[in-house]
Amino acid sequence: MDFNVFFLSGIKFHFLVILNLLVLGSCPSLAIHTNITRKDILNTMLDGYEAWIAPSYDSVTLGYTGKPIVDIVQLYVLSIDSIRDTNMDYTMSFYFRQRWIDSRLTYNESYGVDVIELDTKIMERIWVPDIYFVNEKQATMHKVTVPNKMMYLYPNGLVLYSTRITGVFSCMMNLKKYPLDRQICSLRLESYAHSAKNIVVRWKTPAVEFSPTLLLPQFEIENNHAAICDTLYMGINYSCVLLDIHLKRNHGYYITQIYVPSALVVVLSWVNFWLTVDAVPARISLGLLTVLTMTTQSTSFFSNLQKVSYIKALDVWLAVCMLFVFSALLEFAYVNVTYRVTNRRKSIQDLPMFLHRNGDCQPESVFSVIRNRDTKQHQTQSMTDRHKRTGLFGSLYSKDREKARNIDRIARIAFPVAFMVFNIAYWCVYMLWEPTEEPG
């Protein structure tokens, strides 16, 4: 009888133990706390873990679903240091964030560990997607004072990985409106070795975040656009994502350093029209000075630009300014020639009177008269009144001299009006027009 009671009591005890285990298994929050550390969890997870095998690589053998690993990426931009028109590239420093699910790294949440933060030394033992930047020229991962990267592991196998990168990336620019242009600089990410069957890259929402302290000296960030750009290489589909950063160039520097100085040089060339026809050295010096100044200015700014086959907005401006100052120099040359012809006619007119008064017909005397008349231009006005009464030569002299003066009077009005019309057309066209062709 005692044996039966003992047997029934044993069955009842085991039944209660099994029931308790079932209840605790269905309600992990009621589980008895165990002294399991993060080190124990890592040792358990990494036992037999192979970092060189992707989680979805051998799905049949390992019992996985066979679906590709979805790598969710995001950028946090710290700075965009320089955007160089000469090399058509830009330098950017950012945090590159990735997250994906690795089923081999799951652990029981009942252990009381909500996240495991890994040290940089153990990160090498965890598989990481082989994402690379397609348009990268040169890049570095910061290592001061230790490698700037982190990795968090969550109970459901979620891996959060972030690293700090500074790189130079190519940016094919369209400079047809330079320096009144807008540019789109892109960043393209792909998996290098894994096809879309194993790794799919997608953007997190939002795809990019900018640091509040971010400031660009020559550009303003207008907008950004994230897109998917899956491509085929040798008939194999690779997952790809693309980020377009829309930039607007600031005009202040170019207006103060190019447009205003060149416009002032053009206005300076108009001073020639207000100088007398007799001021030959002053007008020549001023004309040559303005031409050389425009040439020097054009050379200094074009040396910092990429050599392209199409015409830029700055090319048009500087070319027209050069045309204006060169035309002012040609105008003086024409006025000077007209004035010299007038003086020669006056000298020829005075020749018979001189020979009659001196009775000397030697060639030396004739040439002496012409030279004297050319060098004594300050007596022109007094001689004009006398020549007006001598008939045909006096009439031609007065007409040609007045013609030279009229050319200057016309230029005083025509040049400023033409330059103003050009400015209106230039700024209207390049402020409203947007090029649609691909950059050359």
C-alpha positions as CSV (number, residue, x, y, z in Angstrom):
1,M,0.0,0.0,0.0
2,D,2.8,2.3,0.8
3,F,4.5,1.5,-2.5
4,N,1.4,2.4,-4.4
5,V,1.2,5.7,-2.7
6,F,4.8,6.4,-3.4
7,F,4.4,5.4,-7.1
8,L,1.4,7.7,-7.5
9,S,3.2,10.5,-5.8
10,G,6.2,10.2,-8.2
11,I,3.9,10.3,-11.2
12,K,2.2,13.4,-9.9
13,F,5.5,15.1,-9.3
14,H,6.8,14.4,-12.8
15,F,3.5,15.5,-14.3
16,L,3.8,18.9,-12.5
17,V,7.4,19.3,-13.6
18,I,6.4,18.7,-17.3
19,L,3.5,21.0,-17.0
20,N,5.7,23.7,-15.5
21,L,8.2,23.4,-18.4
22,L,5.4,23.7,-20.9
23,V,4.0,26.8,-19.3
24,L,7.4,28.5,-19.1
25,G,8.3,27.5,-22.6
26,S,5.1,29.2,-23.9
27,C,5.7,32.3,-21.7
28,P,9.4,33.2,-21.8
29,S,8.8,36.1,-19.5
30,L,8.1,33.6,-16.7
31,A,11.4,31.7,-17.3
32,I,13.8,31.4,-14.4
33,H,16.7,33.8,-14.9
34,T,20.0,32.1,-15.9
35,N,23.5,33.5,-15.5
36,I,24.3,33.4,-19.2
37,T,26.7,36.2,-20.3
38,R,27.2,37.8,-23.7
39,K,30.5,35.9,-24.0
40,D,28.6,32.6,-23.6
41,I,26.1,33.6,-26.3
42,L,28.9,34.6,-28.7
43,N,30.8,31.4,-28.1
44,T,27.6,29.4,-28.8
45,M,26.8,31.4,-32.0
46,L,30.3,31.4,-33.4
47,D,30.9,27.7,-32.8
48,G,30.9,26.4,-36.3
49,Y,30.1,29.8,-37.8
50,E,31.8,30.4,-41.2
51,A,32.4,34.1,-42.0
52,W,33.3,33.3,-45.6
53,I,29.8,31.8,-46.4
54,A,26.8,34.1,-47.0
55,P,23.7,33.2,-44.9
56,S,21.8,32.2,-48.1
57,Y,24.7,30.6,-50.0
58,D,23.9,26.9,-49.1
59,S,20.2,27.0,-48.2
60,V,19.5,23.4,-48.9
61,T,22.2,22.0,-46.7
62,L,21.7,24.5,-43.8
63,G,18.0,24.4,-44.0
64,Y,17.4,28.1,-44.8
65,T,14.7,29.5,-47.0
66,G,16.9,30.1,-50.0
67,K,15.8,33.7,-50.3
68,P,18.5,36.3,-51.0
69,I,19.9,38.4,-48.2
70,V,18.3,41.9,-48.3
71,D,20.9,44.5,-47.3
72,I,19.3,47.7,-46.2
73,V,21.8,50.6,-46.6
74,Q,21.7,54.3,-45.5
75,L,24.2,57.2,-45.5
76,Y,24.7,59.8,-42.9
77,V,26.8,62.6,-44.6
78,L,29.2,64.4,-42.4
79,S,30.9,66.7,-44.9
80,I,31.3,67.3,-48.6
81,D,34.7,68.9,-48.6
82,S,35.3,69.9,-52.2
83,I,33.6,69.6,-55.6
84,R,36.3,70.1,-58.2
85,D,35.3,71.1,-61.8
86,T,38.9,70.3,-63.0
87,N,38.8,66.6,-62.1
88,M,35.0,66.3,-62.1
89,D,34.8,64.7,-58.7
90,Y,33.9,65.4,-55.1
91,T,35.1,64.4,-51.7
92,M,32.6,63.2,-49.1
93,S,32.8,61.9,-45.6
94,F,29.9,59.8,-44.2
95,Y,28.7,56.9,-42.1
96,F,27.8,53.9,-44.2
97,R,25.1,52.0,-42.4
98,Q,23.9,48.5,-43.3
99,R,21.5,46.0,-41.8
100,W,20.6,42.5,-42.8
101,I,19.3,39.2,-41.2
102,D,21.7,36.4,-40.6
103,S,19.8,33.4,-39.3
104,R,22.9,31.8,-37.9
105,L,23.3,34.7,-35.3
106,T,19.9,34.3,-33.6
107,Y,19.8,33.7,-29.8
108,N,17.2,33.3,-27.2
109,E,15.8,36.6,-26.0
110,S,14.9,35.0,-22.7
111,Y,18.6,35.4,-21.7
112,G,17.8,39.0,-21.0
113,V,20.3,40.3,-23.6
114,D,18.5,42.6,-26.0
115,V,21.6,43.5,-28.1
116,I,25.2,42.4,-28.3
117,E,27.7,45.1,-29.2
118,L,30.8,43.6,-30.8
119,D,34.4,44.8,-30.5
120,T,36.3,45.6,-33.7
121,K,38.6,42.6,-33.2
122,I,35.7,40.1,-33.3
123,M,33.9,41.7,-36.2
124,E,36.2,40.0,-38.6
125,R,34.5,36.7,-37.7
126,I,31.1,37.9,-38.9
127,W,30.0,37.7,-42.5
128,V,29.5,41.2,-44.1
129,P,28.0,42.0,-47.5
130,D,30.6,42.9,-50.1
131,I,29.1,46.3,-51.0
132,Y,31.4,48.6,-53.0
133,F,31.0,52.1,-54.5
134,V,31.0,52.0,-58.3
135,N,32.1,55.6,-59.0
136,E,34.7,55.7,-56.2
137,K,38.2,57.0,-57.2
138,Q,39.9,56.8,-53.8
139,A,38.5,56.0,-50.4
140,T,39.7,55.3,-46.9
141,M,38.1,53.8,-43.7
142,H,39.1,55.8,-40.7
143,K,41.3,54.0,-38.1
144,V,42.1,56.7,-35.5
145,T,42.3,55.8,-32.8
146,V,40.8,52.5,-33.6
147,P,38.9,51.3,-36.7
148,N,35.8,53.5,-36.9
149,K,33.2,50.8,-37.3
150,M,30.5,49.1,-35.1
151,M,28.4,46.0,-35.2
152,Y,25.3,45.2,-33.2
153,L,23.6,41.7,-33.0
154,Y,19.9,41.3,-32.1
155,P,18.1,38.2,-31.0
156,N,16.2,37.7,-34.3
157,G,19.5,37.6,-36.2
158,L,19.4,41.3,-37.3
159,V,22.9,42.7,-37.8
160,L,23.5,46.4,-37.7
161,Y,26.8,47.4,-39.2
162,S,28.2,51.0,-39.6
163,T,31.6,52.3,-40.7
164,R,33.0,55.8,-41.3
165,I,34.3,56.4,-44.8
166,T,35.9,59.3,-46.6
167,G,36.3,59.0,-50.4
168,V,36.7,60.8,-53.7
169,F,33.8,60.0,-56.1
170,S,33.5,60.9,-59.7
171,C,30.8,63.3,-60.8
172,M,30.3,63.8,-64.5
173,M,29.3,67.5,-64.8
174,N,27.5,69.4,-67.5
175,L,29.3,72.8,-67.6
176,K,27.3,74.4,-70.4
177,K,25.8,76.9,-67.9
178,Y,29.0,77.3,-65.8
179,P,29.1,79.2,-63.4
180,L,25.3,79.6,-63.4
181,D,24.8,75.8,-63.4
182,R,23.2,73.0,-61.4
183,Q,24.9,69.7,-61.0
184,I,23.8,66.1,-60.1
185,C,26.5,64.1,-58.3
186,S,25.7,60.4,-57.9
187,L,26.7,57.7,-55.6
188,R,26.2,54.1,-56.8
189,L,26.4,51.0,-54.7
190,E,26.5,47.3,-55.7
191,S,27.5,43.9,-54.5
192,Y,30.8,43.0,-56.1
193,A,30.8,39.2,-56.1
194,H,27.2,38.2,-55.3
195,S,24.4,38.3,-57.8
196,A,20.9,39.3,-57.0
197,K,20.1,35.6,-56.2
198,N,22.2,35.9,-53.0
199,I,22.2,39.7,-52.1
200,V,19.7,42.4,-52.8
201,V,20.7,45.9,-51.9
202,R,17.9,48.4,-51.1
203,W,17.7,51.9,-49.6
204,K,16.4,52.6,-46.1
205,T,13.9,55.5,-45.8
206,P,15.3,58.1,-45.8
207,A,18.2,57.0,-47.9
208,V,20.5,59.8,-46.8
209,E,20.7,62.1,-43.8
210,F,22.8,65.2,-43.7
211,S,24.7,66.5,-40.6
212,P,23.3,69.8,-39.3
213,T,26.8,71.3,-39.5
214,L,27.2,70.4,-43.2
215,L,28.2,73.5,-45.2
216,L,29.4,73.7,-48.8
217,P,31.4,76.8,-49.8
218,Q,30.4,76.8,-53.5
219,F,27.2,74.8,-53.7
220,E,23.9,74.4,-52.0
221,I,22.2,71.0,-51.7
222,E,18.7,71.4,-53.3
223,N,17.4,67.9,-53.2
224,N,18.4,64.2,-53.2
225,H,16.8,61.2,-55.0
226,A,17.3,57.6,-54.3
227,A,16.6,54.9,-57.0
228,I,17.2,51.3,-57.9
229,C,19.6,50.6,-60.7
230,D,19.9,46.8,-61.0
231,T,22.1,45.9,-64.0
232,L,23.3,42.9,-66.0
233,Y,27.0,42.0,-66.1
234,M,27.8,39.1,-68.5
235,G,24.2,38.0,-68.4
236,I,24.1,38.0,-64.5
237,N,21.8,40.3,-62.7
238,Y,23.4,42.3,-59.9
239,S,21.5,44.4,-57.4
240,C,22.3,48.1,-57.3
241,V,21.1,51.3,-55.7
242,L,21.8,54.9,-56.8
243,L,21.7,58.2,-54.9
244,D,21.5,61.5,-56.8
245,I,22.5,64.7,-54.9
246,H,21.2,67.8,-56.6
247,L,23.6,70.8,-56.2
248,K,23.2,74.5,-57.1
249,R,26.3,76.5,-57.6
250,N,26.5,79.8,-55.6
251,H,27.0,82.8,-57.9
252,G,28.4,85.3,-55.4
253,Y,32.1,84.4,-55.9
254,Y,31.9,84.5,-59.7
255,I,29.9,87.7,-59.9
256,T,32.5,89.5,-57.7
257,Q,35.6,87.9,-59.2
258,I,34.7,87.5,-62.9
259,Y,31.5,89.3,-64.1
260,V,32.0,92.7,-62.3
261,P,35.7,93.1,-63.0
262,S,35.3,92.2,-66.7
263,A,32.4,94.5,-67.1
264,L,34.4,97.3,-65.5
265,V,37.2,96.7,-68.0
266,V,34.8,97.0,-70.8
267,V,33.5,100.3,-69.4
268,L,37.1,101.5,-69.0
269,S,37.7,100.9,-72.7
270,W,34.9,103.4,-73.5
271,V,37.0,106.2,-72.0
272,N,38.9,106.2,-75.3
273,F,35.8,107.7,-77.0
274,W,36.0,110.8,-74.8
275,L,39.6,111.6,-75.4
276,T,40.6,113.9,-78.2
277,V,41.8,112.5,-81.5
278,D,45.2,114.1,-80.9
279,A,45.8,112.0,-77.7
280,V,47.3,109.1,-79.6
281,P,49.7,107.7,-76.9
282,A,46.9,107.8,-74.2
283,R,44.3,106.1,-76.4
284,I,46.7,103.4,-77.6
285,S,47.9,102.7,-74.1
286,L,44.4,102.5,-72.7
287,G,43.2,100.2,-75.6
288,L,46.1,97.8,-75.2
289,L,45.7,97.8,-71.4
290,T,42.1,96.7,-71.5
291,V,42.8,94.0,-74.1
292,L,45.7,92.5,-72.1
293,T,43.6,92.6,-68.9
294,M,40.8,90.7,-70.5
295,T,43.2,88.1,-71.9
296,T,44.9,87.6,-68.5
297,Q,41.6,87.3,-66.7
298,S,40.3,84.7,-69.2
299,T,43.5,82.6,-69.0
300,S,43.5,82.6,-65.2
301,F,40.0,81.3,-64.9
302,F,40.0,78.8,-67.7
303,S,43.1,77.1,-66.3
304,N,41.0,75.9,-63.4
305,L,38.3,74.2,-65.6
306,Q,38.0,70.9,-67.3
307,K,38.7,71.1,-71.0
308,V,35.4,70.4,-72.7
309,S,34.4,70.5,-76.3
310,Y,31.2,72.6,-75.8
311,I,30.8,76.3,-75.1
312,K,30.2,77.3,-71.5
313,A,28.3,80.4,-70.3
314,L,31.6,81.9,-69.0
315,D,33.1,81.4,-72.4
316,V,30.3,83.5,-74.0
317,W,30.7,86.3,-71.4
318,L,34.5,86.6,-71.6
319,A,34.5,86.3,-75.4
320,V,31.9,89.1,-75.8
321,C,33.8,91.3,-73.3
322,M,37.0,90.7,-75.3
323,L,35.1,91.6,-78.5
324,F,34.0,94.9,-76.9
325,V,37.4,96.0,-75.7
326,F,39.0,95.0,-79.0
327,S,36.4,96.8,-81.0
328,A,37.1,99.9,-79.0
329,L,40.8,99.6,-80.0
330,L,39.8,99.1,-83.6
331,E,37.5,102.2,-83.4
332,F,40.5,104.3,-82.4
333,A,42.6,102.9,-85.2
334,Y,39.9,103.9,-87.7
335,V,39.5,107.4,-86.2
336,N,43.3,107.9,-86.2
337,V,43.6,106.9,-89.8
338,T,40.8,109.2,-90.8
339,Y,42.5,112.1,-88.9
340,R,45.9,111.4,-90.4
341,V,44.4,111.5,-93.9
342,T,43.0,114.9,-93.1
343,N,46.4,116.2,-92.0
344,R,48.0,115.0,-95.1
345,R,45.5,116.7,-97.3
346,K,46.0,119.9,-95.3
347,S,49.8,119.6,-95.9
348,I,49.4,119.1,-99.6
349,Q,47.1,122.1,-99.8
350,D,49.7,124.3,-98.0
351,L,52.5,123.1,-100.3
352,P,51.8,125.5,-103.4
353,M,51.5,128.5,-101.0
354,F,54.8,127.6,-99.3
355,L,56.6,127.2,-102.6
356,H,55.3,130.4,-104.0
357,R,56.3,132.3,-100.9
358,N,59.8,130.8,-100.7
359,G,60.6,130.1,-104.3
360,D,62.1,126.7,-103.4
361,C,61.1,123.6,-105.3
362,Q,63.6,121.2,-103.9
363,P,62.3,117.8,-102.7
364,E,63.9,118.3,-99.3
365,S,61.8,121.4,-98.8
366,V,58.6,119.5,-99.8
367,F,59.2,116.7,-97.3
368,S,60.1,119.2,-94.6
369,V,56.7,120.9,-95.0
370,I,54.9,117.5,-94.7
371,R,56.8,116.5,-91.6
372,N,56.3,119.9,-90.0
373,R,52.6,119.7,-90.6
374,D,52.3,116.2,-89.2
375,T,54.2,117.1,-86.0
376,K,52.5,120.5,-85.3
377,Q,49.0,119.3,-84.7
378,H,48.3,121.9,-82.1
379,Q,48.0,124.5,-84.9
380,T,45.3,122.5,-86.7
381,Q,42.4,124.6,-85.6
382,S,44.0,127.9,-86.6
383,M,45.0,126.5,-90.0
384,T,41.5,125.2,-90.5
385,D,39.9,128.6,-90.7
386,R,42.4,129.7,-93.4
387,H,42.0,126.5,-95.4
388,K,38.2,126.8,-95.5
389,R,38.7,129.7,-97.8
390,T,41.0,127.9,-100.3
391,G,38.4,125.9,-102.1
392,L,38.2,122.1,-102.6
393,F,41.1,121.0,-100.2
394,G,39.7,123.1,-97.4
395,S,36.3,121.6,-97.8
396,L,37.6,118.0,-97.8
397,Y,39.7,118.7,-94.7
398,S,36.8,120.0,-92.7
399,K,34.6,117.2,-93.8
400,D,37.1,114.4,-92.9
401,R,38.0,115.9,-89.5
402,E,34.3,116.2,-88.6
403,K,33.8,112.6,-89.7
404,A,36.5,111.4,-87.2
405,R,34.9,113.3,-84.4
406,N,31.4,111.9,-85.3
407,I,32.7,108.4,-85.1
408,D,33.7,109.0,-81.5
409,R,30.3,110.6,-80.8
410,I,28.5,107.6,-82.2
411,A,30.7,105.1,-80.3
412,R,29.9,106.9,-77.0
413,I,26.3,105.8,-77.4
414,A,26.5,102.6,-79.5
415,F,28.9,100.7,-77.3
416,P,27.0,101.1,-74.0
417,V,23.7,100.4,-75.6
418,A,25.1,97.2,-77.3
419,F,26.6,96.0,-74.1
420,M,23.4,96.6,-72.2
421,V,21.4,94.6,-74.8
422,F,23.9,91.8,-74.5
423,N,23.6,91.7,-70.7
424,I,19.8,91.5,-70.9
425,A,19.9,88.6,-73.4
426,Y,22.8,86.8,-71.6
427,W,21.2,86.8,-68.1
428,C,17.7,86.0,-69.4
429,V,19.0,83.0,-71.4
430,Y,21.3,81.5,-68.8
431,M,19.0,82.0,-65.9
432,L,16.0,80.4,-67.6
433,W,17.5,77.8,-69.9
434,E,18.3,74.3,-68.6
435,P,20.5,72.0,-70.7
436,T,18.9,68.7,-71.5
437,E,21.8,66.9,-73.2
438,E,24.1,64.6,-71.4
439,P,27.4,66.1,-70.2
440,G,30.3,65.7,-72.7
